[in-house]
Amino acid sequence: MSMPATSVQPQSLAFTLVYATGTTITFSAVSSAPTPIYRLYQEGLGLTPLEITLIFAIYTLTMIATFLTIARLSDFVGRKPMIFAALALNALALALFLAAGSAQVLMAARAAQGVATGIALATLGATIADTAPKAAATLNSVTAFIGLTAGSLLAGALVAYAPWPTQLTYALLLAVTIVEMGALVFIRETAPRKIGGWGALRPNLTVPPAAIGAMMRLFPLTLSAWALGGFYLSLMPSLVIAATGVRSPLLGAAVVSALMLTGGLSVFAFRSLAAARAVRASALLLAIGIIMTVFAIRAGSAVGMVSGTVIAGFGFGGSYGAALRTLLPLAANHERAGLLSAYFVVSYLAFALPAVVAGLAAPHFGLVATSLVYGSVLALCALATLVIETFFTRAAAALS
């Protein structure tokens, strides 16, 4: 009697891990897919850079509200019900994108998408940690970059070469989402139900005490990396045109994808490093890459922008993976979704608010000038973490 149970359980867990990993990639792809299409919305609907960044920010702010409330519910009601809710909301968002003909509909789509992604990142991330705790930090890092790269490249290619440029991308992603909703019935539930779900709905950041100090030390790097990602996903396609004069949507998508692709590769490149060393290395690479990109923007060099972005991408992805490898071991099983939610609240505030400030500044000072100041500040933040971590590591070594 024990042999069949033993053989079925690992297969079920393996499928659950594959499902959670693949579905996380889909959510990230959906979140980046609008980026190459923003330029078409701007031209076709007469949207301003500020309206573009507001559409972008609504997504992020609804995601943050979700992280503060319902994203933690999977620790109480189970993973599967919350995954289904996230997929249903994602399908609604994609349907709204398909029908979008105004800024208001785009905002509604991004709002629904923000709630869906907030639920998904916390719940699927916790599912991955439940099924593969040793690989959780790497998988939760690399899935985001794979999805972000795939979404922006897919949309950029379809916008440039396929019919229905503002619809085809969303139709394909909606089909994938529907398939994932059907496959959900075959995965295992990895979190038993427990009381306390209503209390989890109260806005709250539940950071385990052991993780507070680490989160504070990592904050400047988190700010630098995520603010860079927010700028790329909202304004970079327009900046490429403003700085270089090249209007191909594929070039803007390529610059964005260069950041995400090298970010994903860096998760694997840094995984053998101790977390503290990975933090320092990613901070240094992020600062160097941003500085290179700033000089390339000033010179109007597309090649230089791509080259600087590649270097920055290694720091961007490395910082994300290093942060998760630092933080996740500090949380118990029942604290994982809460810790991920708190980390993502901080990260997505950094993702959205600086980009909104840039969107407000661009009409007054120009997008190129705004980007030069923006990049310089982010480079200084990355260097701040390099200094902090160096002193912290030396102090810890002296006390040991």
Residue pairs with C-beta under 8 A, 6 or more apart in sequence:
12 187
12 188
13 131
13 188
15 186
15 187
15 188
16 127
16 131
16 187
16 188
16 190
17 127
17 128
17 131
17 132
19 180
19 183
19 184
19 186
19 187
20 124
20 127
20 128
20 131
20 187
21 128
21 139
21 143
22 180
23 83
23 87
23 120
23 124
23 180
24 120
24 121
24 124
24 125
24 128
24 140
24 143
24 144
24 147
25 143
25 146
25 147
25 150
26 90
26 147
26 173
26 176
26 177
26 180
27 86
27 90
27 116
27 117
27 120
27 121
27 124
27 147
28 143
28 144
28 145
28 146
28 147
28 148
28 150
28 151
29 147
29 148
29 150
29 151
29 154
29 173
30 90
30 93
30 94
30 113
30 117
30 147
30 151
30 173
30 177
31 59
31 113
31 117
31 147
31 148
31 151
31 233
32 147
32 148
32 149
32 151
32 152
32 155
32 233
32 256
32 260
33 151
33 152
33 154
33 155
33 169
33 170
33 173
34 97
34 110
34 155
35 151
35 152
35 155
35 232
35 233
35 234
35 236
35 237
35 252
35 253
35 256
36 152
36 155
36 156
36 159
36 237
36 249
36 250
36 252
36 253
36 256
37 155
37 159
37 165
37 166
37 169
38 47
38 52
38 55
38 234
38 237
38 238
39 237
39 238
39 241
39 249
39 252
40 159
40 165
40 166
40 249
41 47
41 52
41 100
41 106
41 166
42 48
42 49
42 52
42 238
44 166
45 101
45 102
45 103
47 55
47 103
48 363
49 235
49 238
49 359
49 362
49 363
49 367
50 359
50 360
50 362
50 363
51 103
52 234
52 235
52 238
52 359
53 234
53 235
53 355
53 356
53 358
53 359
53 360
54 107
54 356
54 359
55 103
55 106
55 107
55 110
56 110
56 230
56 233
56 234
56 352
56 355
56 356
57 352
57 353
57 355
57 356
58 107
58 110
58 111
58 114
59 110
59 111
59 113
59 114
59 117
60 114
60 230
60 348
60 349
60 351
60 352
61 114
61 352
62 110
62 111
62 112
62 113
62 114
62 115
62 118
63 114
63 115
63 117
63 118
63 121
63 344
63 348
64 118
64 344
64 345
64 348
64 349
64 352
65 114
65 115
65 118
65 203
66 114
66 115
66 117
66 118
66 119
67 118
67 121
67 122
67 341
67 342
67 344
67 345
67 348
68 203
68 204
68 205
68 341
68 345
69 200
69 201
69 202
69 203
70 82
70 115
70 118
70 119
70 200
70 201
71 118
71 119
71 121
71 122
71 123
71 337
71 341
71 344
72 122
72 200
72 206
72 337
72 338
72 341
73 82
73 197
73 200
73 201
74 81
74 82
74 83
74 122
74 123
74 126
74 127
74 191
74 337
75 126
75 191
75 194
75 200
75 334
75 336
75 337
75 338
76 193
76 194
76 195
76 196
76 197
76 200
77 193
77 197
78 189
78 191
78 192
78 193
79 123
79 124
79 126
79 127
79 130
79 189
79 190
79 191
80 184
80 187
80 189
82 119
82 123
83 119
83 120
83 123
83 124
83 127
83 184
84 181
84 184
85 116
85 119
86 116
86 117
86 119
86 120
86 123
86 124
87 116
87 120
87 177
87 180
87 181
87 184
88 116
88 181
89 112
89 113
89 115
89 116
89 119
90 112
90 113
90 116
90 117
90 120
90 177
91 174
91 177
91 178
91 181
92 112
92 116
93 109
93 110
93 112
93 113
93 116
94 109
94 170
94 171
94 173
94 174
94 177
95 174
96 105
96 108
96 109
96 112
97 106
97 109
97 167
97 170
98 167
98 170
98 171
98 174
99 105
100 106
100 109
100 166
118 341
118 344
121 340
121 344
122 337
122 340
122 341
122 344
123 337
125 136
125 140
125 336
125 337
125 340
126 191
126 336
126 337
126 340
127 190
127 191
128 135
128 136
128 139
128 140
128 143
129 136
129 140
129 328
129 336
130 190
130 191
130 333
130 336
131 190
132 139
136 324
136 328
137 321
137 324
137 325
137 328
138 267
138 268
138 271
138 321
138 325
140 324
140 340
141 264
141 267
141 317
141 320
141 321
141 324
142 264
142 267
142 268
142 321
144 264
144 320
145 260
145 261
145 263
145 264
145 267
145 317
145 320
146 264
148 233
148 260
148 263
149 257
149 260
149 261
149 264
151 173
152 233
152 253
152 256
152 257
152 260
153 253
153 254
153 257
154 169
154 172
155 169
155 253
156 249
156 250
156 252
156 253
156 254
156 256
156 257
157 250
157 253
158 165
158 168
158 169
159 165
159 166
159 169
159 249
159 250
159 253
160 248
160 249
160 250
162 168
164 171
205 341
205 342
205 345
206 335
206 338
206 339
206 341
206 342
207 215
207 338
207 339
207 342
208 330
208 331
208 332
208 335
208 338
208 339
210 330
210 331
211 327
211 330
211 331
211 339
214 326
214 327
214 330
215 327
215 342
215 343
215 346
217 385
217 388
217 389
217 392
218 279
218 319
218 323
218 326
218 327
218 385
219 346
219 385
220 381
220 382
220 384
220 385
220 388
221 279
221 282
221 283
221 286
221 319
221 323
221 381
221 382
221 384
221 385
222 319
222 323
222 346
222 347
222 350
223 350
223 354
223 378
223 381
224 283
224 286
224 287
224 290
224 319
224 378
224 379
224 381
224 382
224 385
225 282
225 286
225 315
225 316
225 319
225 320
225 350
225 382
226 347
226 348
226 350
226 351
227 350
227 351
227 354
227 355
227 374
227 378
227 381
228 259
228 286
228 290
228 312
228 316
228 375
228 378
229 259
229 316
229 351
230 350
230 351
230 352
230 354
230 355
231 354
231 355
231 358
231 371
231 374
232 255
232 256
232 259
232 309
233 256
234 355
234 359
235 355
235 358
235 359
235 362
235 367
235 371
236 252
236 255
236 256
237 249
237 252
237 253
237 255
237 256
238 252
238 367
239 297
239 367
239 368
239 371
240 246
240 251
240 252
240 255
240 302
240 305
241 247
241 252
242 366
242 367
242 368
243 297
243 300
243 305
243 368
243 371
244 251
244 300
244 301
244 302
244 305
245 300
246 302
251 302
254 306
255 302
255 305
255 306
255 309
258 306
258 309
258 310
258 313
259 309
259 312
259 313
259 316
260 313
261 313
262 309
262 310
262 311
262 312
262 313
262 314
262 316
262 317
263 313
263 314
263 316
263 317
263 318
263 320
264 317
265 313
265 314
265 317
266 282
266 285
266 313
266 314
266 315
266 316
266 317
266 318
266 321
267 317
267 318
267 320
267 321
269 314
269 318
270 278
270 281
270 282
270 317
270 318
270 321
270 322
271 321
271 325
273 281
273 322
275 322
275 325
275 326
276 326
276 389
276 392
276 393
278 318
278 321
278 322
278 325
279 319
279 322
279 323
279 326
279 385
279 389
280 386
280 389
280 390
280 393
281 315
281 318
282 314
282 315
282 316
282 317
282 318
282 319
282 321
282 322
283 315
283 319
283 382
283 383
283 385
283 386
283 389
284 315
284 382
284 386
285 311
285 312
285 314
285 315
285 318
286 312
286 314
286 315
286 316
286 318
286 319
286 378
286 379
286 382
287 315
287 379
287 380
287 382
287 383
287 386
288 311
288 312
288 315
289 308
289 309
289 310
289 311
289 312
289 313
289 314
289 315
289 316
290 308
290 312
290 375
290 378
290 379
290 382
291 308
291 375
291 376
291 379
292 304
292 307
292 308
292 311
292 312
293 304
293 305
293 308
293 309
293 312
293 375
294 308
294 371
294 372
294 375
294 376
294 379
295 304
295 308
296 302
296 303
296 304
296 305
296 307
296 308
297 305
297 368
297 371
297 372
297 375
298 368
298 372
315 382
323 343
324 343
327 339
327 343
328 336
328 339
330 339
331 338
331 339
354 374
358 370
358 371
358 374
361 370
361 373
362 370
